[in-house]
Amino acid sequence: MIELDPELQKQAREHARIKRRLWLVENLFSGIYALAWILPGWGVALRHWLTSFIANDWLLVPAFLAIFGGISFVLTLPLGYFSGFVLPHRYGLSNQTLKEWIIDQLKSLAISLPLGLLLVELLYLALRLTGALWWLWAAGGLLFFSVLLANLAPVLLMPIFNKFIPLGEEHAELAARLLRLAEKAGTRVRGVFKMDVSRRTKAANAFLTGIGNTRRIVLGDTLINEFSADEIETVLAHELGHQVHHDIPLLIAFGTLTNSLGMYLASLALDFAVTKFGYTSVADVAAFPALMLILGLYGLLVMPLENGFSRWRENLADDYAISATGKPAIYETAFIRLANQNLGEIDPEKWVVWLFYDHPSLGERIAKTRKAALN
């Protein structure tokens, strides 16, 4: 039976600590950067300068964002390079060359910039036209885009970064087994696909993606190559547990609730910022750094709540995987392989789990499988 590698667990703890410190540095920078635009009045000065030759609100927003966001991007580029390229290579998690990593970053920018600009333009349209109810329109827009992206991502966005091919004859038995498992869970899928994860990482993964006609089972080639068919079945059963428990609509509903509350509180805080820092109105693009700071602080406050809700649903999905397959001992070996292959920390501190983890810790999940095996 496979066992935890003590040396890999030592590396996992080191890797996790570094990632938490990077998270702290990134958030401190974001807060300080926003305050630098708010307190000295740089945002107002930039808007005043831009309006001297840009009269159209639709053009003013991207011009302001290009400068505000462009400076931030340049300043955080070294940190992004370290966290996204240097650190994964240091701990043996990445297979990417520097050229491949840069291409991925450019692809991400090519997708995120137009989408982000569209969302911000629509946000400022709501700020200009809907008055005090802008927060409600913003929350509704986020709900619409989250559902839309969940449908389109598997067929339009994800193939930009990875190749998805149906499992061939070599894995026909595995595909049939997983399709039977999906049918047992009452979940219709378009098929079982292999994703070329190994182009980028050594980590293993499997997931169910899409909604309705775009739903499909996706297995990373690192998972197929390193895990047994029984282990893959238990991992996929966990993902199907989310479908059985209706977790996707529940998570969307919960996210909509927290987003709505956040937008409402942001509207109150933005009204205060307008009075305090001399913005012309809530629709003043100069107040964008203040809005980002407000939403960022709210995100930090609700992060433990959102992670706790997610851990609850993940725990139920683990219960389903154990009961649906009847293979708790196999599920345990899958977790141990994931810990070894993905550098997953088995026993993080409780405060770390409370603050950062959207899944139960691997140690908790392994303990659950061992308890189930004894019953």
LUMMAR-801673 format. One record per residue: residue in one letter; x, y, z of N, C-alpha, C, O in turn. Coordinates in pm, whole numbers, plus 50000, padded with zeros to 5 digits. Example, Ala and Ser with C-alpha at 12.3 -4.5 7.8 and 13.67 -1.06 7.14 Angstrom:
BEGIN
A513194943150780512304955050780513204967050780514244966850846;S512854977550708513674989450714512905000350787513415011450804;
END
This chain:
BEGIN
M500844988050000500005000050000500885012550000501885013150071;I500495022349920501265034749911501215042250044500195042150113;E502335048750080502415055950206502845070350180503405073650076;L502565078850278502995092750270504525093450273505175086250349;D505065102050189506515104050184506865115250282506475126750261;P507605112250390507935122450491508695134250432508465145750471;E509615131550339510385142450278509475151650195509635163850198;L508535145650123507605153650044506685161850135506305173050101;Q506315156150251505495163650346506265175650402505675186150426;K507545174050423508365185250468508375196250362508225208050394;Q508545192150236508495201950127507125208350115507005220350088;A506075200450137504705205650127504465216550230503835226750200;R504965214550352504795224750456505545237450422505045248550441;E506775235850371507555247550331506855255050217506735267350220;H506405247550119505735253450002504485260950045504225272049998;A503695254950135502465261350182502755274250258502045284150242;R503805274150342504165286350416504565297550322504165309050341;I505345294350221505775304550125504565310250051504475322350030;K503655301450011502455306149939501605315350026501035325049976;R501505312250154500745321050244501425334550259500755344850263;R502735334650267503455347350277503285355550148503135367750153;L503315348750035503095355749908501685361549903501485372749855;W500705353949952499325358949958499255371650042498585381250004;L499945371650155499955383250244500605395250175500085406350181;V501735392950110502425403850041501555409549929501465421749913;E500915400749852500065405349742498905413849793498585424149734;N498285409449902497145417049957497585430150020496885440150008;L498725430150089499245442550145499575452450033499285464350045;F500175447449927500495456349815499225462249755499165474249729;S498215453749734496965458549675496345469549759495855479549706;G496345467649892495775477749981496565490649980495985501449970;I497895489449990498735501349990498665508649856498645520949852;Y498615501049748498545507149615497255515049599497255526149547;A496135509149644494855516249636494865528849721494405539349676;L495395527849842495465539649930496345550549872496085562449892;A497385546449799498265556349736497535564649632497895576149606;W496495558849573495695566349475494575574249541494075583949484;I494185569949662493055576449729493495588449813492995599549794;L494435586249905494775596450004495435608949944495045620049979;P496435607549855497035619749799496215626049685496535636849636;G495145619049645494315624349538494815621449398494465628549304;W495635611049383496145607849249495015604149153495045607749035;G493995597049205492885593149119492155605249064491835605648945;V491895615149148491225627349104492095634849004491595639948903;A493395635549032494305642548942494355635848805494375642548702;L494385622548805494415615348677493125617348600493155619748479;R491995616348668490715618748600490645632848543490175634748431;H491105642648620491095656548574491965658148449491575665048355;W493115651748448494005652748332493385645848210493435651148099;L492805634048231492225626548120491025633848059490835633747937;T490215640148144489025647048091489385659648013488525665447946;S490635663848020491045675447940491095672247791491085681247708;F491165659247758491145655547616490245643447586490155639047471;I489575638047689488595627247668487275631547731487195632947853;A486255633547648484965638147699483965626747716482985628247789;N484215615547650483275604447650483525595247769484655590747790;D482465592347848482605583647965483045569547928483805563248002;W482565564647814482925551047772484415549847740484995539047754;L485045560847698486475560847669487295564447793488435560147808;L486685572447881487405576548001487715564748093488795564048151;V486755555548106486955543948194488145535348151489015532748234;P488235530848024489405522747987490715530447993491765524648021;A490675543647968491905551547977492415551948121493605550248147;F491485554148215491875554348356492385540648399493415539648466;L491665529948361492065516348401493405512448342494185505248405;A493675517048219494945513648154496125518848236497135512048248;I495985530848291497075536748369497105530748510498155526448558;F495945530548575495865525148712496275510448715497105506448796;G495695502348625496005488148621497365485148563498035475648605;G497785493148464499085490748400500245492548496501175484448496;I500195502948579501255505148678501285493748778502355488748813;S500105489548824500025478348918500605465648857501325458248923;F500275463148731500775451148663502305451048657502935440848685;V502875462348622504345463248611504995461248748505995454148760;L504415467448851504995466448985504915452449043505795448249117;T503855445149008503665431549064504215420648974504145408849009;L504765424348860505295414248766506365405448829506315393248811;P507335410948903508345402148966507715392249064508125380649070;L506725396749141506055387949236505285377049163505285365449204;G504615380749053503895370848974504825360648912504505348848904;Y505995365248867506985356148808507495346248913507655334348886;F507735351349034508235342449139507195332149178507485320249186;S505955336749204504915327649252504425318249142504045306949171;G504425322949016503875314848908504875306148836504495296148775;F506155309948842507165302248767508285296948856508575284948854;V508915305648932510085301549011509695291549119510315281049132;L508665294749197508285286149309507845272249266508315262449325;P506955270749167506595257149124507785249049075507835236949096;H508745255549008509935248248963510835244449081511445233749082;R510915253249178511755250349294511295237749366512115230249418;Y509985235349368509425223849439509005212649343508255203749381;G509485213149220509275202149127507845200149083507455189049048;L507035210949083505635209649045505355213848901504285210848848;S506295220548838506045226048704506925219448600508085216148625;N506335217548481507075212448365507285223248259507865220548154;Q506815235348286506835245848185508205252048166508955253848262;T508515255348042509665263948016509225278448038508035281348047;L510195287348046509865301448065509065306747947508135314647966;K509395302447827508655306847709507195302547717506295310347688;E506965290047758505595284947769504815292547876503625295347860;W505495295847986504835303148094504445317148046503345321948075;I505335323747975505045337147924503875336747825503015345547828;I503855326747739502745325347643501425323747718500415329747679;D501425315747825500205314047905499755327247966498565330147971;Q500725335248014500365348148073499755357447969498805364747997;L500305357047848499775365447741498375361047702497505369347674;K498155347947699496805342847669495815347347776494695351547745;S496245346447902495365350648012495015365448000493865369348022;L496005373547965495745387747949494795390347833493915398847841;A494985382847724494135384747605492675381347635491765386747572;I492455372447732491085368847770490555378047880489435383147871;S491365380147984490885387448102490715402348078489805408448134;L491575408347995491465422747974490145426647907489465435447958;P489755420547793488465424247734487275421147825486355429147836;L487305409447890486205405947981486145415448100485065419948140;G487295418448156487335427548270486875441448232486145447948307;L487305446148115486885459448069485385459848047484725469648082;L484835449147988483385448547966482635449448099481655456848110;L483075441848198482405441948328482485455648395481505460348452;V483665462048387483815475148451482985485648377482395494448441;E482945484948245482125494348169480655492848207479955502848225;L480195480548220478795478248260478555482748404477485487848436;L479555480948490479445485748627479265500948630478395506048701;Y480075508048552479965522648551478705527448480478205538348507;L478195519348388476895522548330475825521848437474965530648445;A475875511448520474925510248631475095521648731474115526948783;L476345525448758476605536348852476035549648799475545557848877;R476105551648667475615564148609474095564648599473495575248616;L473455552948572472045553148535471085548748645469925552748645;T471555540448739470595534448833470645540448973469915535949062;G471475550248993471495557149121471865548049237472825540449230;A471065549149345471395541849467471245526749453471725519149538;L470585522249346470375507749327471465501349239471305490049194;W472555508549215473585503049128474105489649179474455480849101;W474145488149312474695475949370473865463649334474395452749315;L472545465749322471665454549288471865450249143471895438349112;W472015460049055472295457048915473665450248899473815441048819;A474645454748976475985448848970475965434349015476585425748952;A475235431549124475145417749173474435408949071474845397549048;G473365414149009472675406548905473555403848785473505393048726;G474375413748748475305411848636476345401248665476685393348577;L476855400948788477835390748825477215376748820477865367248777;L475965375648863475275362848856475155358348711475435346748679;F474735367348622474565363948481475885359348420475925349248350;F476965366648446478255363248386478835350348444479505342948372;S478585347648572479105335248630478435323148567479105313148539;V477115323848543476405312748478476845311548333477055300448283;L476985322848265477405322748124478795316548109478995308248020;L479735320548193481095315248183481145300448219481935292948160;A480315296148314480275281948349479855273548229480295262248214;N478985279148144478545272148024479595272647913479825262647845;L480225284347896481095286347780482545282047804483255278647709;A482985282347930484395279447959484865265947904485955265447845;P484095254947920484595242047870484785241447719485635233947671;V483995249147643484055248147497484805259647432485285258247319;L484915271147500485565282647439486865286847506487835290047437;L486905286847639488065292247709489115281747744490305283747718;M488685270747804489645260747848490485254747734491675252247754;P489905252547615490735247247504491835256747458492735252447385;I491775269347497492845278747462494135274847532495225277247481;F494005268847650495175265647731495545250847727496715247247745;N494575242247703494855227847705494115220647593493105225547541;K494635209147556493955200547459493055190747533493465184647632;F491845189147484490895179747541490535169447434489985172747329;I490865156947462490545146447366489785135347437490095132147552;P488805129347371488065118147433489015106747465489965104147391;L488745099847574489565088147608489465077847496488365074347454;G490615072947448490645063547337490435049247382490055046547496;E490695039947288490505025747315491345020847432490955011747505;E492505027047449493405022947557492735024247694493005016447785;H491845034147707491175036647835489665035147823488905041347898;A489225026947727487785025347703487075019747825485965023947857;E487705010247892487065004248011486905014548122485885014748190;L487925023048140487855033548242486745043448209485975047448296;A486665047348081485635056748039484245051048064483355058048112;A484065038248031482765031848050482405031248199481255033348237;R483405028448281483155027748425482725041448479481805042448560;L483395052048433483065065448482481705070148430480975077148501;L481355066248309480035069748255478935062548332477865068148355;R479195050048371478205042748453478045049548589476945050448642;L479155054148643479125061148771478315074048760477545077548850;A478485081248649477725093548626476245090548611475395097948661;E475945079648539474545075848520473905072248654472755075748681;K474655065248738474165061548871473875074048954472955074049037;A474665084648931474475097249004473385105948942473085116648992;G472795101248832471755108948765472295121148693471585131148678;T473555120348648474205131648583474505128448437475195118648407;R473975136448347474255134648204475505142348167475635154148198;V476435135548101477685141848058477895139447909477355130047851;R478675148347849478945147447705480025137147673480195133347557;G480725132547773481775122647751482875124047854482815132547942;V483885115447840485065115747928486245120247846486555114347742;F486925130747890488015136747814489315136547894489325137248017;K490415135647820491745136647880492315150447850492235155247737;M492875156847952493475170047937494985168947955495455162048045;D495735175747870497195174747873497805183547983498555192947955;V497455180248107497945187748223499465187348233500075197048277;S500075176248191501515174248208502345184248131503545185448155;R501745191548037502475202147967502905213048064503895220048041;R502155214448174502425225348267502855220548406503735226548468;T502245209948455502455206348595502545191248612502115183548527;K503115187248724503155173148762501955169448849501725157748877;A501195179448893500065177148983498945169948909498735171948789;A498215161548983497105153948926495785160748957495625167149061;N494825159148865493535165548887492475158848801492775153048696;A491245159648847490075155248770488915164148810488855168748924;F488015166748718486875175248752485735173148654485895167748544;L484585177548699483385177848617483165192448583483095200748673;T483045195748456482945209748417481755211948325481285202748258;G481285224248324480165227748238478815226148305478695220248412;I477815231548240476435230748286475575226348168475735231348057;G474655217048192473745212748086474475205847972475155195847994;N474325211247852474895204847733476415205347727477025198147648;T477055213647809478515214447804479175206447917480405206647929;R478385199347999478965191948111479755179948060479275172447975;R480945178348113481825167248071482745163348185483025171348274;I483215150948182484205146048277485585148448218485845144748103;V486465154548296487815157448250488825151148346488755153248467;L489755143448290490815137248368492155142648319492445142548199;G492955147348413494315151348375495135139148337494995128548398;D496005140648235496835129248196497765124948308498175113348314;T498115134248398498935130548514498175121348608498765112748673;L496855123048615496025114148698495935100348633496075090148700;I495695100148502495545087448430496835079348438496805067048452;N497975086248429499265079248425499715074048561500435064048568;E499295080748670499825077448802498835070348894499255064248993;F497545071048865496535065548955495915052948894495835051648772;S495475043948980494795031948931493375035548890492865046148927;A492735026748815491355029148771490425030248891489515038548891;D490645022048994489805022849115489975036349184488995042149231;E491205041449191491445054349255490805065649176490225074849233;I490925065049044490295075148959488785074948978488135085448980;E488215063048992486775061849013486345068849141485315075749143;T487105067249249486735073749375486875088849365486055096249420;V487915093549297488105107949279486945113949199486425124449235;L486545107049092485445112049009484115111149083483245119549065;A483965100849168482735099649247482565111749338481445116249360;H483665116949389483595129149470483025140649387482145147949434;E483515142349264483015153149179481535151249147480775160949141;L481125138849127479715136149100478855138649224477665141749213;G479455137349341478735140349464478235154649466477175157449522;H478985163749405478535177649397477265178849312476395186949341;Q477185170549207475975170749124474785164949200473685170349196;V475025153949269473945147449344473385156849452472185157249476;H474285164449515473865173449623473505187449573473255196449652;H473465189149439473085202049379473995213449426473535224549453;D475275210449436476195220349490476435232149396476685243249441;I476365229749265476605240949173475565251849190475945263449208;P474245248849185473285259649210473355265149352473125277049374;L473695256449450473825261249588474975271149601474845281549666;L476115267749539477275276649545477005289649470477435300349513;I476295288649357475945300849283475015309549368475195321749374;A474035303349433473105310749518473825317149636473585328749670;F474725309449699475475314649814476375326149769476475336349836;G477035324249653477895334749600477105347249565477575358449587;T475905345449510475055356749478474665364349604474625376649606;L474375356849710474005363049838475165371349894474985382849931;T476355365349898477505372649953477915384249862478315394849910;N477805382249730478115393249637477135404749652477525416449648;S475865401449668474845411849684475085419949811475015432149811;L475375412749921475665419450046476905428250031476935439650078;G477925422749965479155430249944478935442849861479475453449893;M478145441649755477865453249671477055463749746477285475749730;Y476105459149830475305468649908476195476250007476115488550017;L477035468950080477945475450176478925484550103479295495150153;A479355480249982480255488549902479575501549861480225512049854;S478275500849833477545513049795477525523049911477655535049889;L477365518050034477385526950150478775532850171478925544850197;A479805524250161481175528950181481595538550070482355547950094;L481115536149948481465544849836480825558549853481425568749818;D479605558949906478955571849935479805579950034479975592050019;F480335573050135481215579650232482485584750165482935595850191;A483075576350077484315580150009484115592349920484995600849910;V482955593249855482655604749769482695617649850483265627649807;T482085617249968482055629050055483435632050113483845643650121;K484155621450152485425623150222486565627650130487395635750170;F486595622350007487755624649921487465633349799488305634649710;G486285639249796486015649249694485735643949556485985650949458;Y485215631749544484825626649413483525633549370482735637849454;T483305634349242482115641449192480835633549219479775639449242;S480915620349215479765611549240480285597349252481475594849235;V479375587849280479805573849285480245568949147480975559149137;A479785575749041480155571848906481455578248859481865576448744;D482105585748947483395591948915484455581048905484695573849002;V485085579648788486075569048769487265570748863487975561148889;A487485582848912488575585149007488375577449136489325574849210;A487115573549164486815565949285487025550949267486785543249359;F487475546749149487665532349123488645526049223488345515149272;P489795532249256490675526149357489975524349491490215514349560;A489125533949529488385532649655487425520849650487295513249746;L486735519349536485805508149521486545494849527486055485449589;M487705494049464488495481749467488965478549609488975467049650;L489365489049683489805486949821488645482049907488815472849988;I487475487949890486295484049968485925469549940485705461750033;L485855465949811485475452249776486555442249819486255431049858;G487815446449812488905437749856488835434750004489025423350047;L488555445150085488415443250229487225434250261487305425650349;Y486125436250190484955427750211485285413250176484885403950247;G486015411250064486405397750025487225390750131487065378750153;L488125398150196488925392250304488065388550424488285378350488;L487065396950454486205394450570485325382050551485125374350645;V484815380250429483895368950407484625356350360483995345850346;M485925357250336486665345650287486535333550380486305322550330;P486675334950513486495323150600485085317350591484905305250597;L484075326050577482695321350565482515313550435481935302650435;E483005318950325482875312150195483635299050195483145289050143;N484845299050253485615286650259484945276350349484965264350319;G484345280950460483645271650549482445265250479482215253350495;F481705273050403480575267750327481055257450226480455246850211;S482165260650157482715251450058483195238550122482975227750068;R483865239550239484355227450307483185218350346483285206050338;W482085224450387480895216650422480415208650302480115196750314;R480335215050186479865208050067480885197650020480505186949973;E482155200650031483205190949994483165178750085483395167550040;N482885180950211482785169950307481635160550268481775148350275;L480505166350227479375158150183479705150550055479275139150037;A480475156849966480875149949843481805138249872481755128149803;D482655139649975483485128350017482625116950069482895105250040;D481595120250145480685110050196480035102550080479885090350084;Y479645110049977479015103749861480005094449789479655083449750;A481235098949773482235090849703482445077549774482575067049710;I482485078049906482675065649983481485056349969481645044349949;S480265062049980479085053549973478815048649831478365037349813;A479075056849730478765053049592479695042249540479285033549463;T480965042649582481935032749533482105021149629482455010049589;G481865023649758482095013249858483555009749872483904998449907;K484445019549842485885016849843486635027249925487465034449870;P486365028250056487045038450136488555036550141489295046350143;A489025024150142490475021750146491145026450017492255031850020;I490455024549904490975029449775490985044649773491935050749724;Y489935050649828489845065249835490995070749919491545081349887;E491345063550025492475067850108493765067950029494545077550037;T494015057249951495255056949872495265068249768496325073549735;A494075071849716494005082949621494445095949688495175103949629;F493995098249812494395110249884495895110349912496545120749902;I496435098749945497875097949973498675100849846499695107749851;R498205095449734498885098549607498805113449576499785119449530;L497635119449600497475133749576498425141849665499015151649620;A498555137649791499465144649882500905143849833501625153849834;N501315132049789502685130249741502925137449608503955143849590;Q501965136249517502165141449381501935156549372502625163449298;N500965161649449500615175849441501235184149552500945196049564;L502095178049634502665184549752501555190249840501575202049877;G500585181849873499485185949960499865184050105500315173350145;E499685194550184500025193850326498935186050400497755189350390;I499335175750473498375166950537497715173450659496485173050672;D498505179250747497965184450874498345199150895499175202150981;P497745208250820497985222550843497375226950974496505220151028;E497815238351027497235243651149495745246651127495315249351015;K494985246051236493535247951225493195261851173492235263451096;W493965272051215493665285551167493915286751018493245294550949;V494885279150967495175279250824493995273250747493575278750644;V493475262050797492315255750733491135265350738490445267250637;W490885271450852489745280550870489805292350774488785296550719;L491005297650754491145309750673491285306950525490695314050442;F492075296650489492485295050350491845283350276491715283750154;Y491435272850346491065260350279489595260150238488705262250321;D489345257550109487965255450065487625240550058486515236950021;H488595231850094488385217450111488835213650252489695220450309;P488285203050309488865198050433490335194450409490705191250296;S491145194850513492555191150495492655176450455491755168450483;L493745172950388493945159150347493975149750467493535138250458;G494505154650580494525146350700493115142950746492855131550784;E492215152750744490825150350782490155140550686489385131950727;R490445142050559489805133550458490305119250468489535109750451;I491585117550495492135104150512491545097550638491215085750637;A491405105450745490815100050868489375095450843488935085350898;K488635102850760487265099150727487225085650654486395077150685;T488145083750558488145071250482488535059550573487995048550558;R489445061750665489835050750755488705046950849488505035250879;K487975056850895486825054150981485765046450906485155037150960;A485535050350780484535043550698484945029150670484095020250665;A486265026750653486725013250624486515003750742486394991650724;L486475009450864486295001250984484834997751009484524988351082;N483935005450948482495003250972481914992650880480724989650887;
END
